[in-house]
Amino acid sequence: MDFNNVTAHAVGNVYFDGKVVSHKITMEDGSAKTMGVIQPGSYHFDTVAAERMDITAGECKVTLDGSKESSVYKAGEYFNVDANSGFTIEVAEGNGQYVCSYL
Amino acid sequence: MDFNNVTAHAVGNVYFDGKVVSHKITMEDGSAKTMGVIQPGSYHFDTVAAERMDITAGECKVTLDGSKESSVYKAGEYFNVDANSGFTIEVAEGNGQYVCSYL
């Protein structure tokens, strides 16, 4: 998955002692995405804006806040997260990669 | 440090079990850069093309292959690496971030 005509921001975001690392890009229309890599483990993120999370590599198990069910998403699949909510994302082995689009 | 009008490649490069993670961008002129994050530790990289490494956050101690001396580079500083050579880069604490330009 490539994004053309974007502005790339060199300094990345580092979460959970580097277990999750992402780089932000700004699209032509001013909207933002982050491209991230998740090492094995379980991590909880809060949302402010609503998000679409596209899995681009590996496999992630996701539990949305307020849900008792988890779903597994593989490369090429995506899930949405409501604004002012959150989700737990787990990677069992290897690494999971994603593109997060702020909706 | 921002790069405009680039193509961003969503799937990142993962080295040393995720201790080093980078995302590649392609510039308007077709040249490539990677934007990376280094967790604490010591890592050796081989070069094929010559590289310019700009440190964008944190502090890295660098030893070029064939050199007995190390130098410390902080955000805003850079070093060059010859083609078909290599270097050892160490981060003591926090994280080090870089932009690697292929020359």
N, CA and C atoms of all chains as a GROMACS GRO file, in nm:
protein
  618
    1MET      N    1   0.086  -0.120   0.000
    1MET     CA    2   0.000   0.000   0.000
    1MET      C    3   0.090   0.124   0.000
    2ASP      N    4   0.078   0.203  -0.105
    2ASP     CA    5   0.159   0.326  -0.117
    2ASP      C    6   0.067   0.447  -0.116
    3PHE      N    7   0.117   0.559  -0.068
    3PHE     CA    8   0.041   0.685  -0.069
    3PHE      C    9   0.124   0.790  -0.142
    4ASN      N   10   0.065   0.846  -0.247
    4ASN     CA   11   0.137   0.943  -0.329
    4ASN      C   12   0.109   1.087  -0.288
    5ASN      N   13   0.204   1.174  -0.321
    5ASN     CA   14   0.188   1.318  -0.299
    5ASN      C   15   0.153   1.354  -0.156
    6VAL      N   16   0.224   1.289  -0.064
    6VAL     CA   17   0.199   1.315   0.078
    6VAL      C   18   0.317   1.391   0.138
    7THR      N   19   0.294   1.446   0.256
    7THR     CA   20   0.402   1.500   0.337
    7THR      C   21   0.433   1.397   0.446
    8ALA      N   22   0.558   1.357   0.454
    8ALA     CA   23   0.600   1.259   0.556
    8ALA      C   24   0.670   1.332   0.670
    9HIS      N   25   0.636   1.296   0.792
    9HIS     CA   26   0.693   1.358   0.911
    9HIS      C   27   0.799   1.262   0.967
   10ALA      N   28   0.922   1.311   0.971
   10ALA     CA   29   1.035   1.220   0.996
   10ALA      C   30   1.037   1.162   1.137
   11VAL      N   31   0.997   1.240   1.236
   11VAL     CA   32   1.005   1.190   1.374
   11VAL      C   33   0.881   1.108   1.405
   12GLY      N   34   0.902   0.984   1.440
   12GLY     CA   35   0.792   0.892   1.463
   12GLY      C   36   0.735   0.901   1.603
   13ASN      N   37   0.623   0.830   1.620
   13ASN     CA   38   0.558   0.816   1.750
   13ASN      C   39   0.600   0.682   1.810
   14VAL      N   40   0.636   0.686   1.937
   14VAL     CA   41   0.683   0.565   2.004
   14VAL      C   42   0.594   0.538   2.124
   15TYR      N   43   0.530   0.421   2.125
   15TYR     CA   44   0.440   0.383   2.234
   15TYR      C   45   0.489   0.255   2.299
   16PHE      N   46   0.456   0.238   2.425
   16PHE     CA   47   0.485   0.112   2.496
   16PHE      C   48   0.632   0.072   2.479
   17ASP      N   49   0.721   0.165   2.516
   17ASP     CA   50   0.865   0.136   2.510
   17ASP      C   51   0.910   0.086   2.373
   18GLY      N   52   0.845   0.138   2.268
   18GLY     CA   53   0.888   0.103   2.133
   18GLY      C   54   0.824  -0.023   2.077
   19LYS      N   55   0.733  -0.083   2.155
   19LYS     CA   56   0.664  -0.203   2.104
   19LYS      C   57   0.570  -0.164   1.991
   20VAL      N   58   0.528  -0.039   1.990
   20VAL     CA   59   0.448   0.015   1.880
   20VAL      C   60   0.515   0.144   1.833
   21VAL      N   61   0.548   0.149   1.705
   21VAL     CA   62   0.616   0.265   1.645
   21VAL      C   63   0.539   0.306   1.520
   22SER      N   64   0.514   0.436   1.505
   22SER     CA   65   0.444   0.478   1.382
   22SER      C   66   0.503   0.607   1.327
   23HIS      N   67   0.485   0.626   1.197
   23HIS     CA   68   0.521   0.750   1.129
   23HIS      C   69   0.396   0.810   1.067
   24LYS      N   70   0.385   0.941   1.081
   24LYS     CA   71   0.266   1.012   1.032
   24LYS      C   72   0.288   1.069   0.893
   25ILE      N   73   0.184   1.062   0.812
   25ILE     CA   74   0.185   1.130   0.683
   25ILE      C   75   0.061   1.218   0.672
   26THR      N   76   0.075   1.329   0.602
   26THR     CA   77  -0.039   1.417   0.576
   26THR      C   78  -0.071   1.409   0.427
   27MET      N   79  -0.198   1.379   0.398
   27MET     CA   80  -0.242   1.361   0.261
   27MET      C   81  -0.263   1.498   0.194
   28GLU      N   82  -0.281   1.495   0.062
   28GLU     CA   83  -0.304   1.619  -0.014
   28GLU      C   84  -0.424   1.698   0.039
   29ASP      N   85  -0.526   1.627   0.086
   29ASP     CA   86  -0.648   1.695   0.135
   29ASP      C   87  -0.635   1.742   0.281
   30GLY      N   88  -0.516   1.725   0.337
   30GLY     CA   89  -0.493   1.771   0.474
   30GLY      C   90  -0.523   1.666   0.580
   31SER      N   91  -0.584   1.556   0.542
   31SER     CA   92  -0.612   1.451   0.640
   31SER      C   93  -0.483   1.377   0.676
   32ALA      N   94  -0.485   1.308   0.787
   32ALA     CA   95  -0.364   1.243   0.838
   32ALA      C   96  -0.382   1.092   0.849
   33LYS      N   97  -0.272   1.023   0.830
   33LYS     CA   98  -0.265   0.879   0.854
   33LYS      C   99  -0.137   0.850   0.930
   34THR      N  100  -0.137   0.740   1.004
   34THR     CA  101  -0.012   0.691   1.059
   34THR      C  102   0.011   0.549   1.009
   35MET      N  103   0.139   0.518   0.984
   35MET     CA  104   0.180   0.386   0.938
   35MET      C  105   0.257   0.325   1.054
   36GLY      N  106   0.210   0.211   1.106
   36GLY     CA  107   0.269   0.161   1.229
   36GLY      C  108   0.309   0.016   1.226
   37VAL      N  109   0.398  -0.018   1.319
   37VAL     CA  110   0.447  -0.154   1.337
   37VAL      C  111   0.427  -0.192   1.484
   38ILE      N  112   0.368  -0.309   1.507
   38ILE     CA  113   0.337  -0.357   1.641
   38ILE      C  114   0.413  -0.486   1.668
   39GLN      N  115   0.492  -0.486   1.774
   39GLN     CA  116   0.561  -0.608   1.816
   39GLN      C  117   0.467  -0.694   1.899
   40PRO      N  118   0.501  -0.822   1.920
   40PRO     CA  119   0.414  -0.910   1.997
   40PRO      C  120   0.379  -0.851   2.134
   41GLY      N  121   0.252  -0.864   2.172
   41GLY     CA  122   0.204  -0.811   2.298
   41GLY      C  123   0.061  -0.762   2.281
   42SER      N  124   0.008  -0.707   2.388
   42SER     CA  125  -0.129  -0.656   2.390
   42SER      C  126  -0.125  -0.510   2.432
   43TYR      N  127  -0.192  -0.424   2.358
   43TYR     CA  128  -0.181  -0.280   2.379
   43TYR      C  129  -0.320  -0.215   2.370
   44HIS      N  130  -0.345  -0.121   2.457
   44HIS     CA  131  -0.472  -0.048   2.451
   44HIS      C  132  -0.449   0.095   2.404
   45PHE      N  133  -0.530   0.138   2.309
   45PHE     CA  134  -0.523   0.276   2.259
   45PHE      C  135  -0.658   0.343   2.277
   46ASP      N  136  -0.656   0.467   2.318
   46ASP     CA  137  -0.776   0.550   2.321
   46ASP      C  138  -0.789   0.624   2.189
   47THR      N  139  -0.911   0.650   2.147
   47THR     CA  140  -0.933   0.732   2.028
   47THR      C  141  -0.989   0.868   2.069
   48VAL      N  142  -0.958   0.968   1.991
   48VAL     CA  143  -1.023   1.099   2.000
   48VAL      C  144  -1.114   1.108   1.878
   49ALA      N  145  -1.055   1.122   1.758
   49ALA     CA  146  -1.131   1.109   1.634
   49ALA      C  147  -1.162   0.961   1.610
   50ALA      N  148  -1.262   0.937   1.528
   50ALA     CA  149  -1.287   0.800   1.482
   50ALA      C  150  -1.171   0.756   1.393
   51GLU      N  151  -1.143   0.628   1.390
   51GLU     CA  152  -1.030   0.576   1.314
   51GLU      C  153  -1.072   0.456   1.230
   52ARG      N  154  -1.011   0.446   1.114
   52ARG     CA  155  -1.013   0.323   1.037
   52ARG      C  156  -0.873   0.262   1.043
   53MET      N  157  -0.865   0.138   1.085
   53MET     CA  158  -0.736   0.070   1.098
   53MET      C  159  -0.728  -0.038   0.991
   54ASP      N  160  -0.641  -0.017   0.892
   54ASP     CA  161  -0.613  -0.117   0.788
   54ASP      C  162  -0.491  -0.198   0.829
   55ILE      N  163  -0.506  -0.328   0.837
   55ILE     CA  164  -0.391  -0.413   0.866
   55ILE      C  165  -0.317  -0.437   0.736
   56THR      N  166  -0.186  -0.410   0.736
   56THR     CA  167  -0.107  -0.418   0.612
   56THR      C  168  -0.008  -0.535   0.613
   57ALA      N  169   0.014  -0.592   0.731
   57ALA     CA  170   0.103  -0.709   0.741
   57ALA      C  171   0.073  -0.780   0.872
   58GLY      N  172   0.088  -0.911   0.871
   58GLY     CA  173   0.068  -0.988   0.993
   58GLY      C  174  -0.078  -1.003   1.029
   59GLU      N  175  -0.101  -1.025   1.156
   59GLU     CA  176  -0.235  -1.058   1.205
   59GLU      C  177  -0.252  -0.996   1.343
   60CYS      N  178  -0.367  -0.933   1.365
   60CYS     CA  179  -0.393  -0.865   1.492
   60CYS      C  180  -0.529  -0.908   1.545
   61LYS      N  181  -0.535  -0.930   1.676
   61LYS     CA  182  -0.662  -0.961   1.743
   61LYS      C  183  -0.709  -0.833   1.811
   62VAL      N  184  -0.832  -0.794   1.782
   62VAL     CA  185  -0.879  -0.663   1.825
   62VAL      C  186  -1.006  -0.676   1.910
   63THR      N  187  -1.007  -0.605   2.020
   63THR     CA  188  -1.127  -0.597   2.105
   63THR      C  189  -1.163  -0.450   2.121
   64LEU      N  190  -1.278  -0.411   2.069
   64LEU     CA  191  -1.321  -0.271   2.083
   64LEU      C  192  -1.368  -0.247   2.226
   65ASP      N  193  -1.343  -0.128   2.278
   65ASP     CA  194  -1.391  -0.094   2.411
   65ASP      C  195  -1.542  -0.116   2.418
   66GLY      N  196  -1.584  -0.178   2.526
   66GLY     CA  197  -1.727  -0.201   2.546
   66GLY      C  198  -1.777  -0.329   2.482
   67SER      N  199  -1.689  -0.399   2.411
   67SER     CA  200  -1.729  -0.524   2.346
   67SER      C  201  -1.668  -0.642   2.421
   68LYS      N  202  -1.741  -0.751   2.425
   68LYS     CA  203  -1.687  -0.872   2.488
   68LYS      C  204  -1.628  -0.966   2.384
   69GLU      N  205  -1.645  -0.930   2.258
   69GLU     CA  206  -1.596  -1.017   2.151
   69GLU      C  207  -1.471  -0.959   2.086
   70SER      N  208  -1.382  -1.050   2.048
   70SER     CA  209  -1.261  -1.011   1.975
   70SER      C  210  -1.271  -1.060   1.832
   71SER      N  211  -1.204  -0.988   1.743
   71SER     CA  212  -1.196  -1.032   1.604
   71SER      C  213  -1.051  -1.030   1.560
   72VAL      N  214  -1.019  -1.121   1.469
   72VAL     CA  215  -0.883  -1.125   1.416
   72VAL      C  216  -0.883  -1.064   1.277
   73TYR      N  217  -0.790  -0.972   1.255
   73TYR     CA  218  -0.777  -0.906   1.124
   73TYR      C  219  -0.640  -0.934   1.066
   74LYS      N  220  -0.641  -0.973   0.939
   74LYS     CA  221  -0.516  -1.003   0.869
   74LYS      C  222  -0.487  -0.895   0.766
   75ALA      N  223  -0.369  -0.901   0.708
   75ALA     CA  224  -0.330  -0.805   0.603
   75ALA      C  225  -0.439  -0.797   0.497
   76GLY      N  226  -0.481  -0.677   0.464
   76GLY     CA  227  -0.586  -0.656   0.365
   76GLY      C  228  -0.722  -0.635   0.427
   77GLU      N  229  -0.733  -0.654   0.558
   77GLU     CA  230  -0.861  -0.634   0.628
   77GLU      C  231  -0.853  -0.507   0.714
   78TYR      N  232  -0.967  -0.457   0.755
   78TYR     CA  233  -0.966  -0.336   0.838
   78TYR      C  234  -1.081  -0.338   0.938
   79PHE      N  235  -1.070  -0.250   1.037
   79PHE     CA  236  -1.180  -0.231   1.133
   79PHE      C  237  -1.189  -0.083   1.165
   80ASN      N  238  -1.307  -0.043   1.210
   80ASN     CA  239  -1.330   0.096   1.248
   80ASN      C  240  -1.343   0.108   1.400
   81VAL      N  241  -1.301   0.222   1.450
   81VAL     CA  242  -1.314   0.251   1.594
   81VAL      C  243  -1.386   0.384   1.609
   82ASP      N  244  -1.483   0.387   1.698
   82ASP     CA  245  -1.558   0.512   1.723
   82ASP      C  246  -1.469   0.620   1.784
   83ALA      N  247  -1.510   0.743   1.765
   83ALA     CA  248  -1.445   0.856   1.834
   83ALA      C  249  -1.466   0.842   1.984
   84ASN      N  250  -1.373   0.898   2.060
   84ASN     CA  251  -1.382   0.898   2.207
   84ASN      C  252  -1.409   0.759   2.263
   85SER      N  253  -1.342   0.665   2.207
   85SER     CA  254  -1.355   0.527   2.251
   85SER      C  255  -1.214   0.468   2.262
   86GLY      N  256  -1.198   0.342   2.225
   86GLY     CA  257  -1.066   0.282   2.231
   86GLY      C  258  -1.072   0.138   2.189
   87PHE      N  259  -0.956   0.076   2.186
   87PHE     CA  260  -0.949  -0.065   2.148
   87PHE      C  261  -0.821  -0.127   2.201
   88THR      N  262  -0.828  -0.259   2.218
   88THR     CA  263  -0.710  -0.336   2.256
   88THR      C  264  -0.667  -0.417   2.134
   89ILE      N  265  -0.539  -0.408   2.102
   89ILE     CA  266  -0.487  -0.480   1.985
   89ILE      C  267  -0.374  -0.572   2.030
   90GLU      N  268  -0.382  -0.698   1.987
   90GLU     CA  269  -0.284  -0.798   2.028
   90GLU      C  270  -0.217  -0.859   1.906
   91VAL      N  271  -0.087  -0.874   1.917
   91VAL     CA  272  -0.010  -0.946   1.816
   91VAL      C  273   0.055  -1.066   1.886
   92ALA      N  274   0.034  -1.186   1.831
   92ALA     CA  275   0.082  -1.307   1.898
   92ALA      C  276   0.227  -1.336   1.862
   93GLU      N  277   0.264  -1.317   1.736
   93GLU     CA  278   0.400  -1.348   1.694
   93GLU      C  279   0.437  -1.268   1.570
   94GLY      N  280   0.565  -1.260   1.542
   94GLY     CA  281   0.610  -1.179   1.429
   94GLY      C  282   0.576  -1.034   1.458
   95ASN      N  283   0.527  -0.962   1.359
   95ASN     CA  284   0.479  -0.828   1.388
   95ASN      C  285   0.354  -0.801   1.307
   96GLY      N  286   0.274  -0.709   1.359
   96GLY     CA  287   0.155  -0.663   1.288
   96GLY      C  288   0.181  -0.522   1.240
   97GLN      N  289   0.132  -0.491   1.119
   97GLN     CA  290   0.150  -0.355   1.068
   97GLN      C  291   0.016  -0.299   1.025
   98TYR      N  292   0.005  -0.168   1.033
   98TYR     CA  293  -0.124  -0.105   1.007
   98TYR      C  294  -0.107   0.033   0.946
   99VAL      N  295  -0.216   0.077   0.883
   99VAL     CA  296  -0.233   0.218   0.849
   99VAL      C  297  -0.357   0.266   0.922
  100CYS      N  298  -0.340   0.368   1.005
  100CYS     CA  299  -0.451   0.427   1.078
  100CYS      C  300  -0.494   0.556   1.008
  101SER      N  301  -0.620   0.560   0.966
  101SER     CA  302  -0.675   0.681   0.902
  101SER      C  303  -0.770   0.747   1.000
  102TYR      N  304  -0.753   0.876   1.018
  102TYR     CA  305  -0.839   0.951   1.110
  102TYR      C  306  -0.959   1.000   1.033
  103LEU      N  307  -1.079   0.962   1.079
  103LEU     CA  308  -1.201   0.984   1.001
  103LEU      C  309  -1.272   1.113   1.043
  104MET      N  310   1.144   1.760   1.092
  104MET     CA  311   1.186   1.747   0.952
  104MET      C  312   1.072   1.683   0.873
  105ASP      N  313   1.020   1.757   0.775
  105ASP     CA  314   0.910   1.707   0.692
  105ASP      C  315   0.957   1.694   0.548
  106PHE      N  316   0.899   1.600   0.476
  106PHE     CA  317   0.931   1.583   0.333
  106PHE      C  318   0.802   1.592   0.253
  107ASN      N  319   0.799   1.686   0.160
  107ASN     CA  320   0.677   1.711   0.082
  107ASN      C  321   0.678   1.635  -0.051
  108ASN      N  322   0.556   1.610  -0.100
  108ASN     CA  323   0.538   1.549  -0.233
  108ASN      C  324   0.614   1.418  -0.248
  109VAL      N  325   0.603   1.336  -0.146
  109VAL     CA  326   0.670   1.206  -0.150
  109VAL      C  327   0.566   1.094  -0.162
  110THR      N  328   0.616   0.977  -0.198
  110THR     CA  329   0.534   0.856  -0.189
  110THR      C  330   0.577   0.780  -0.064
  111ALA      N  331   0.479   0.751   0.022
  111ALA     CA  332   0.507   0.678   0.146
  111ALA      C  333   0.468   0.532   0.128
  112HIS      N  334   0.553   0.443   0.174
  112HIS     CA  335   0.529   0.300   0.163
  112HIS      C  336   0.484   0.248   0.300
  113ALA      N  337   0.363   0.194   0.303
  113ALA     CA  338   0.297   0.169   0.431
  113ALA      C  339   0.364   0.059   0.513
  114VAL      N  340   0.415  -0.043   0.447
  114VAL     CA  341   0.472  -0.155   0.523
  114VAL      C  342   0.618  -0.123   0.557
  115GLY      N  343   0.646  -0.122   0.686
  115GLY     CA  344   0.777  -0.082   0.733
  115GLY      C  345   0.878  -0.195   0.732
  116ASN      N  346   1.002  -0.158   0.758
  116ASN     CA  347   1.112  -0.253   0.772
  116ASN      C  348   1.135  -0.278   0.920
  117VAL      N  349   1.148  -0.402   0.957
  117VAL     CA  350   1.166  -0.438   1.097
  117VAL      C  351   1.298  -0.513   1.112
  118TYR      N  352   1.387  -0.460   1.195
  118TYR     CA  353   1.518  -0.521   1.217
  118TYR      C  354   1.535  -0.554   1.366
  119PHE      N  355   1.616  -0.654   1.394
  119PHE     CA  356   1.651  -0.686   1.533
  119PHE      C  357   1.526  -0.700   1.621
  120ASP      N  358   1.434  -0.786   1.577
  120ASP     CA  359   1.312  -0.812   1.655
  120ASP      C  360   1.236  -0.684   1.688
  121GLY      N  361   1.240  -0.589   1.599
  121GLY     CA  362   1.161  -0.467   1.618
  121GLY      C  363   1.232  -0.359   1.696
  122LYS      N  364   1.358  -0.386   1.734
  122LYS     CA  365   1.434  -0.282   1.806
  122LYS      C  366   1.465  -0.165   1.713
  123VAL      N  367   1.468  -0.192   1.583
  123VAL     CA  368   1.482  -0.086   1.482
  123VAL      C  369   1.368  -0.102   1.381
  124VAL      N  370   1.291   0.002   1.364
  124VAL     CA  371   1.176   0.001   1.272
  124VAL      C  372   1.187   0.123   1.182
  125SER      N  373   1.168   0.103   1.051
  125SER     CA  374   1.172   0.220   0.963
  125SER      C  375   1.063   0.213   0.856
  126HIS      N  376   1.027   0.330   0.807
  126HIS     CA  377   0.934   0.342   0.694
  126HIS      C  378   1.005   0.414   0.580
  127LYS      N  379   0.983   0.364   0.459
  127LYS     CA  380   1.051   0.417   0.342
  127LYS      C  381   0.963   0.519   0.270
  128ILE      N  382   1.027   0.623   0.221
  128ILE     CA  383   0.958   0.719   0.134
  128ILE      C  384   1.040   0.735   0.006
  129THR      N  385   0.971   0.762  -0.102
  129THR     CA  386   1.037   0.789  -0.230
  129THR      C  387   1.013   0.935  -0.264
  130MET      N  388   1.120   1.005  -0.292
  130MET     CA  389   1.114   1.148  -0.319
  130MET      C  390   1.070   1.172  -0.464
  131GLU      N  391   1.039   1.299  -0.495
  131GLU     CA  392   0.996   1.336  -0.630
  131GLU      C  393   1.099   1.296  -0.736
  132ASP      N  394   1.228   1.304  -0.701
  132ASP     CA  395   1.334   1.273  -0.799
  132ASP      C  396   1.363   1.123  -0.807
  133GLY      N  397   1.284   1.042  -0.735
  133GLY     CA  398   1.302   0.898  -0.741
  133GLY      C  399   1.398   0.842  -0.637
  134SER      N  400   1.468   0.929  -0.566
  134SER     CA  401   1.559   0.881  -0.461
  134SER      C  402   1.478   0.836  -0.339
  135ALA      N  403   1.541   0.757  -0.255
  135ALA     CA  404   1.470   0.698  -0.141
  135ALA      C  405   1.532   0.741  -0.009
  136LYS      N  406   1.446   0.750   0.091
  136LYS     CA  407   1.491   0.771   0.228
  136LYS      C  408   1.414   0.675   0.318
  137THR      N  409   1.472   0.642   0.433
  137THR     CA  410   1.395   0.573   0.536
  137THR      C  411   1.398   0.656   0.663
  138MET      N  412   1.283   0.654   0.732
  138MET     CA  413   1.267   0.725   0.859
  138MET      C  414   1.257   0.617   0.965
  139GLY      N  415   1.351   0.619   1.062
  139GLY     CA  416   1.357   0.506   1.153
  139GLY      C  417   1.362   0.544   1.299
  140VAL      N  418   1.328   0.445   1.382
  140VAL     CA  419   1.329   0.458   1.528
  140VAL      C  420   1.412   0.342   1.584
  141ILE      N  421   1.505   0.377   1.672
  141ILE     CA  422   1.597   0.278   1.730
  141ILE      C  423   1.575   0.273   1.882
  142GLN      N  424   1.545   0.155   1.932
  142GLN     CA  425   1.533   0.137   2.077
  142GLN      C  426   1.672   0.114   2.137
  143PRO      N  427   1.684   0.125   2.270
  143PRO     CA  428   1.816   0.107   2.332
  143PRO      C  429   1.881  -0.025   2.293
  144GLY      N  430   2.011  -0.018   2.265
  144GLY     CA  431   2.086  -0.136   2.224
  144GLY      C  432   2.192  -0.097   2.124
  145SER      N  433   2.263  -0.197   2.074
  145SER     CA  434   2.371  -0.176   1.978
  145SER      C  435   2.342  -0.262   1.855
  146TYR      N  436   2.350  -0.201   1.738
  146TYR     CA  437   2.308  -0.269   1.616
  146TYR      C  438   2.409  -0.242   1.505
  147HIS      N  439   2.438  -0.344   1.427
  147HIS     CA  440   2.526  -0.326   1.312
  147HIS      C  441   2.447  -0.335   1.182
  148PHE      N  442   2.473  -0.240   1.094
  148PHE     CA  443   2.410  -0.240   0.962
  148PHE      C  444   2.518  -0.240   0.854
  149ASP      N  445   2.494  -0.316   0.750
  149ASP     CA  446   2.579  -0.312   0.631
  149ASP      C  447   2.520  -0.211   0.533
  150THR      N  448   2.606  -0.148   0.457
  150THR     CA  449   2.558  -0.060   0.350
  150THR      C  450   2.584  -0.125   0.214
  151VAL      N  451   2.499  -0.093   0.119
  151VAL     CA  452   2.524  -0.124  -0.022
  151VAL      C  453   2.556   0.010  -0.088
  152ALA      N  454   2.457   0.094  -0.102
  152ALA     CA  455   2.482   0.232  -0.145
  152ALA      C  456   2.543   0.310  -0.027
  153ALA      N  457   2.608   0.420  -0.058
  153ALA     CA  458   2.651   0.511   0.047
  153ALA      C  459   2.527   0.574   0.111
  154GLU      N  460   2.538   0.608   0.239
  154GLU     CA  461   2.424   0.662   0.312
  154GLU      C  462   2.463   0.788   0.388
  155ARG      N  463   2.366   0.880   0.396
  155ARG     CA  464   2.375   0.990   0.491
  155ARG      C  465   2.271   0.965   0.598
  156MET      N  466   2.315   0.962   0.724
  156MET     CA  467   2.224   0.937   0.836
  156MET      C  468   2.208   1.066   0.915
  157ASP      N  469   2.088   1.124   0.908
  157ASP     CA  470   2.054   1.242   0.988
  157ASP      C  471   1.983   1.197   1.115
  158ILE      N  472   2.037   1.234   1.228
  158ILE     CA  473   1.969   1.202   1.355
  158ILE      C  474   1.861   1.308   1.379
  159THR      N  475   1.738   1.263   1.403
  159THR     CA  476   1.625   1.356   1.415
  159THR      C  477   1.570   1.362   1.557
  160ALA      N  478   1.611   1.268   1.641
  160ALA     CA  479   1.568   1.272   1.782
  160ALA      C  480   1.663   1.184   1.862
  161GLY      N  481   1.687   1.222   1.985
  161GLY     CA  482   1.771   1.142   2.073
  161GLY      C  483   1.918   1.153   2.039
  162GLU      N  484   1.991   1.051   2.074
  162GLU     CA  485   2.137   1.055   2.066
  162GLU      C  486   2.186   0.915   2.031
  163CYS      N  487   2.278   0.907   1.935
  163CYS     CA  488   2.330   0.777   1.890
  163CYS      C  489   2.483   0.781   1.889
  164LYS      N  490   2.542   0.672   1.933
  164LYS     CA  491   2.688   0.656   1.928
  164LYS      C  492   2.718   0.567   1.808
  165VAL      N  493   2.806   0.614   1.721
  165VAL     CA  494   2.827   0.548   1.593
  165VAL      C  495   2.974   0.511   1.575
  166THR      N  496   2.997   0.388   1.532
  166THR     CA  497   3.132   0.344   1.496
  166THR      C  498   3.127   0.293   1.353
  167LEU      N  499   3.200   0.359   1.266
  167LEU     CA  500   3.205   0.315   1.126
  167LEU      C  501   3.292   0.190   1.115
  168ASP      N  502   3.255   0.100   1.027
  168ASP     CA  503   3.337  -0.019   1.004
  168ASP      C  504   3.479   0.024   0.970
  169GLY      N  505   3.577  -0.042   1.032
  169GLY     CA  506   3.716  -0.014   1.005
  169GLY      C  507   3.773   0.099   1.088
  170SER      N  508   3.686   0.162   1.170
  170SER     CA  509   3.732   0.271   1.256
  170SER      C  510   3.740   0.223   1.400
  171LYS      N  511   3.837   0.274   1.473
  171LYS     CA  512   3.845   0.239   1.616
  171LYS      C  513   3.781   0.346   1.702
  172GLU      N  514   3.741   0.457   1.636
  172GLU     CA  515   3.681   0.566   1.713
  172GLU      C  516   3.531   0.572   1.694
  173SER      N  517   3.463   0.610   1.801
  173SER     CA  518   3.318   0.629   1.796
  173SER      C  519   3.288   0.777   1.808
  174SER      N  520   3.176   0.817   1.751
  174SER     CA  521   3.130   0.955   1.765
  174SER      C  522   2.985   0.953   1.808
  175VAL      N  523   2.947   1.054   1.884
  175VAL     CA  524   2.808   1.066   1.929
  175VAL      C  525   2.740   1.174   1.844
  176TYR      N  526   2.623   1.140   1.792
  176TYR     CA  527   2.546   1.233   1.710
  176TYR      C  528   2.410   1.257   1.776
  177LYS      N  529   2.373   1.384   1.783
  177LYS     CA  530   2.245   1.422   1.844
  177LYS      C  531   2.151   1.474   1.736
  178ALA      N  532   2.026   1.496   1.775
  178ALA     CA  533   1.927   1.549   1.681
  178ALA      C  534   1.982   1.673   1.613
  179GLY      N  535   1.974   1.677   1.480
  179GLY     CA  536   2.025   1.791   1.402
  179GLY      C  537   2.162   1.764   1.344
  180GLU      N  538   2.225   1.655   1.385
  180GLU     CA  539   2.358   1.620   1.334
  180GLU      C  540   2.347   1.500   1.238
  181TYR      N  541   2.450   1.480   1.157
  181TYR     CA  542   2.446   1.366   1.065
  181TYR      C  543   2.586   1.308   1.045
  182PHE      N  544   2.588   1.187   0.991
  182PHE     CA  545   2.715   1.125   0.951
  182PHE      C  546   2.693   1.052   0.820
  183ASN      N  547   2.804   1.029   0.749
  183ASN     CA  548   2.798   0.958   0.621
  183ASN      C  549   2.864   0.821   0.636
  184VAL      N  550   2.814   0.728   0.558
  184VAL     CA  551   2.870   0.592   0.557
  184VAL      C  552   2.902   0.558   0.413
  185ASP      N  553   3.020   0.502   0.390
  185ASP     CA  554   3.060   0.462   0.255
  185ASP      C  555   2.973   0.347   0.202
  186ALA      N  556   2.969   0.336   0.071
  186ALA     CA  557   2.905   0.219   0.007
  186ALA      C  558   2.983   0.092   0.041
  187ASN      N  559   2.913  -0.020   0.042
  187ASN     CA  560   2.976  -0.150   0.067
  187ASN      C  561   3.060  -0.150   0.194
  188SER      N  562   3.006  -0.086   0.295
  188SER     CA  563   3.073  -0.078   0.424
  188SER      C  564   2.968  -0.109   0.531
  189GLY      N  565   2.975  -0.041   0.643
  189GLY     CA  566   2.877  -0.065   0.748
  189GLY      C  567   2.907   0.020   0.869
  190PHE      N  568   2.821   0.010   0.968
  190PHE     CA  569   2.841   0.088   1.090
  190PHE      C  570   2.765   0.023   1.204
  191THR      N  571   2.815   0.051   1.325
  191THR     CA  572   2.746   0.008   1.447
  191THR      C  573   2.684   0.131   1.511
  192ILE      N  574   2.556   0.122   1.544
  192ILE     CA  575   2.488   0.237   1.605
  192ILE      C  576   2.429   0.192   1.739
  193GLU      N  577   2.456   0.274   1.841
  193GLU     CA  578   2.413   0.241   1.976
  193GLU      C  579   2.325   0.352   2.033
  194VAL      N  580   2.218   0.311   2.098
  194VAL     CA  581   2.132   0.404   2.172
  194VAL      C  582   2.136   0.359   2.318
  195ALA      N  583   2.168   0.452   2.408
  195ALA     CA  584   2.183   0.415   2.549
  195ALA      C  585   2.050   0.416   2.622
  196GLU      N  586   1.966   0.514   2.593
  196GLU     CA  587   1.838   0.524   2.664
  196GLU      C  588   1.738   0.601   2.580
  197GLY      N  589   1.611   0.589   2.613
  197GLY     CA  590   1.507   0.653   2.534
  197GLY      C  591   1.506   0.590   2.396
  198ASN      N  592   1.494   0.671   2.294
  198ASN     CA  593   1.509   0.617   2.159
  198ASN      C  594   1.582   0.717   2.072
  199GLY      N  595   1.645   0.663   1.970
  199GLY     CA  596   1.712   0.746   1.870
  199GLY      C  597   1.632   0.738   1.742
  200GLN      N  598   1.623   0.850   1.672
  200GLN     CA  599   1.549   0.848   1.546
  200GLN      C  600   1.636   0.908   1.436
  201TYR      N  601   1.612   0.863   1.314
  201TYR     CA  602   1.700   0.903   1.204
  201TYR      C  603   1.623   0.911   1.073
  202VAL      N  604   1.684   0.983   0.980
  202VAL     CA  605   1.646   0.974   0.839
  202VAL      C  606   1.769   0.928   0.764
  203CYS      N  607   1.755   0.816   0.693
  203CYS     CA  608   1.865   0.762   0.614
  203CYS      C  609   1.841   0.797   0.468
  204SER      N  610   1.936   0.869   0.408
  204SER     CA  611   1.927   0.905   0.266
  204SER      C  612   2.028   0.822   0.190
  205TYR      N  613   1.984   0.759   0.084
  205TYR     CA  614   2.073   0.676   0.003
  205TYR      C  615   2.138   0.764  -0.102
  206LEU      N  616   2.270   0.766  -0.104
  206LEU     CA  617   2.344   0.864  -0.186
  206LEU      C  618   2.387   0.803  -0.319
   0.00000   0.00000   0.00000
